[in-house]
């Protein structure tokens, strides 16, 4: 009887080790792909939040994007250019959080657009496309004007 218990425990440990190894191997192969899927999902949710003026959805998903960009799996290149793209992405996520806290849909829209441009520019850089770069940053006055403005009357009153 004791032999059967030891045999079952041994087989169970071997199966557990095999499962853990294959799960780890699979996770390591899909890490970057999965991170990008999460990024896409969170970005789509932010667009939904902007469209519906749901500031909680914007805030929640912008914070998730910021955390995602800090994960090791995000950092697939150790170059100054890639670091610049990552820094810009995080800055735009922070701007989305601030815009949602101020309930400023116009500032959220601009930050979302800038974040999207930084994403597509980075993906172009990773593919080796010439001319892939970040747009010029708005001046501090332009950025502050967007963040301080409550609404755009013309844009808000149109159907």
C-alpha positions as CSV (number, residue, x, y, z in Angstrom):
1,X,0.0,0.0,0.0
2,X,2.8,2.4,0.9
3,X,4.4,1.6,-2.4
4,X,1.3,2.7,-4.3
5,X,1.1,6.0,-2.5
6,X,4.8,6.7,-3.2
7,X,4.2,5.8,-6.9
8,X,1.1,8.1,-7.2
9,X,3.0,11.0,-5.5
10,X,6.0,10.4,-7.8
11,X,3.9,10.3,-11.0
12,X,2.0,13.3,-9.8
13,X,5.2,15.3,-9.3
14,X,6.5,14.3,-12.7
15,X,3.3,15.4,-14.4
16,X,3.3,18.7,-12.4
17,X,6.9,19.3,-13.5
18,X,6.1,18.6,-17.1
19,X,3.0,20.9,-17.0
20,X,5.0,23.7,-15.3
21,X,7.8,23.5,-17.9
22,X,5.5,23.5,-20.9
23,X,3.4,26.4,-19.4
24,X,6.5,28.4,-18.7
25,X,7.9,27.7,-22.2
26,X,4.5,28.7,-23.8
27,X,4.3,31.8,-21.7
28,X,7.8,32.9,-22.6
29,X,7.1,32.5,-26.3
30,X,3.9,34.5,-26.2
31,X,4.8,37.2,-23.7
32,X,5.3,40.1,-26.1
33,X,2.3,39.1,-28.2
34,X,0.1,38.9,-25.2
35,X,1.3,42.2,-23.8
36,X,0.4,43.8,-27.2
37,X,-3.0,42.2,-27.1
38,X,-3.6,43.7,-23.7
39,X,-2.4,47.1,-24.9
40,X,-4.9,46.9,-27.8
41,X,-7.7,45.9,-25.5
42,X,-7.0,48.8,-23.0
43,X,-6.7,51.3,-25.9
44,X,-10.0,50.2,-27.4
45,X,-11.6,50.6,-23.9
46,X,-10.2,54.1,-23.7
47,X,-11.7,55.0,-27.0
48,X,-15.0,53.7,-25.8
49,X,-14.7,55.8,-22.6
50,X,-13.9,58.9,-24.7
51,X,-16.8,58.3,-27.0
52,X,-19.2,57.7,-24.1
53,X,-17.5,60.4,-21.8
54,X,-17.1,57.7,-19.2
55,X,-14.1,59.0,-17.3
56,X,-13.9,56.0,-15.0
57,X,-13.3,53.7,-18.0
58,X,-10.7,56.1,-19.4
59,X,-8.9,56.4,-16.1
60,X,-8.9,52.7,-15.3
61,X,-7.6,51.6,-18.7
62,X,-5.0,54.4,-19.0
63,X,-3.6,53.3,-15.6
64,X,-3.5,49.7,-16.9
65,X,-1.6,50.8,-19.9
66,X,0.9,52.7,-17.8
67,X,1.4,49.6,-15.6
68,X,1.7,47.5,-18.7
69,X,4.4,49.7,-20.2
70,X,6.5,49.2,-17.0
71,X,6.5,45.4,-17.3
72,X,9.7,43.7,-18.3
73,X,7.9,42.0,-21.3
74,X,7.2,45.5,-22.8
75,X,10.9,46.3,-23.1
76,X,11.9,44.3,-26.1
77,X,14.7,46.6,-27.2
78,X,17.4,48.3,-25.3
79,X,18.0,51.3,-27.5
80,X,17.6,55.0,-26.9
81,X,14.9,55.3,-29.6
82,X,12.8,52.5,-28.1
83,X,13.2,54.0,-24.6
84,X,12.0,57.3,-26.1
85,X,8.9,55.7,-27.5
86,X,8.2,54.0,-24.2
87,X,8.6,57.2,-22.3
88,X,6.3,59.1,-24.7
89,X,3.7,56.3,-24.4
90,X,3.8,56.5,-20.6
91,X,3.5,60.3,-20.7
92,X,0.4,60.1,-22.9
93,X,-1.1,57.5,-20.6
94,X,-0.5,59.9,-17.7
95,X,-2.2,62.7,-19.7
96,X,-5.2,60.4,-20.2
97,X,-5.4,59.8,-16.5
98,X,-5.2,63.5,-15.8
99,X,-7.8,64.3,-18.4
100,X,-10.2,61.7,-17.0
101,X,-9.7,63.1,-13.5
102,X,-10.5,66.6,-14.8
103,X,-13.4,65.2,-16.8
104,X,-12.0,66.8,-19.9
105,X,-13.0,64.8,-22.9
106,X,-11.1,67.1,-25.3
107,X,-7.8,66.7,-23.5
108,X,-8.5,62.9,-23.3
109,X,-9.1,62.8,-27.1
110,X,-5.8,64.7,-27.8
111,X,-3.9,62.4,-25.4
112,X,-5.4,59.3,-27.0
113,X,-4.5,60.5,-30.5
114,X,-0.9,61.3,-29.4
115,X,-0.7,57.9,-27.7
116,X,-1.9,56.2,-30.9
117,X,0.6,58.0,-33.0
118,X,3.4,57.0,-30.6
119,X,2.3,53.4,-30.9
120,X,2.2,53.3,-34.7
121,X,5.5,55.1,-34.8
122,X,7.1,52.6,-32.5
123,X,5.7,49.7,-34.4
124,X,7.2,51.3,-37.6
125,X,10.5,51.7,-35.8
126,X,10.4,48.0,-34.8
127,X,9.7,46.9,-38.3
128,X,12.5,49.2,-39.6
129,X,10.3,51.6,-41.5
130,X,12.2,54.8,-42.4
131,X,10.7,58.0,-41.1
132,X,9.1,56.4,-38.1
133,X,9.3,59.0,-35.4
134,X,7.3,60.7,-32.8
135,X,5.4,63.9,-33.6
136,X,6.6,67.2,-32.2
137,X,5.4,67.7,-28.7
138,X,2.9,70.5,-28.2
139,X,4.3,73.5,-26.4
140,X,3.6,73.8,-22.7
141,X,1.1,76.6,-23.4
142,X,-0.8,74.4,-25.9
143,X,-0.9,71.4,-23.7
144,X,-2.0,73.4,-20.6
145,X,-4.7,75.1,-22.7
146,X,-6.1,71.7,-23.7
147,X,-6.0,70.4,-20.1
148,X,-7.5,73.5,-18.6
149,X,-10.3,73.8,-21.1
150,X,-13.6,72.4,-19.8
151,X,-15.3,71.9,-23.1
152,X,-15.3,73.0,-26.7
153,X,-18.8,74.5,-27.2
154,X,-18.8,74.0,-30.9
155,X,-17.7,70.4,-30.7
156,X,-20.0,69.6,-27.8
157,X,-23.2,71.0,-29.3
158,X,-22.9,69.3,-32.7
159,X,-24.8,66.0,-33.2
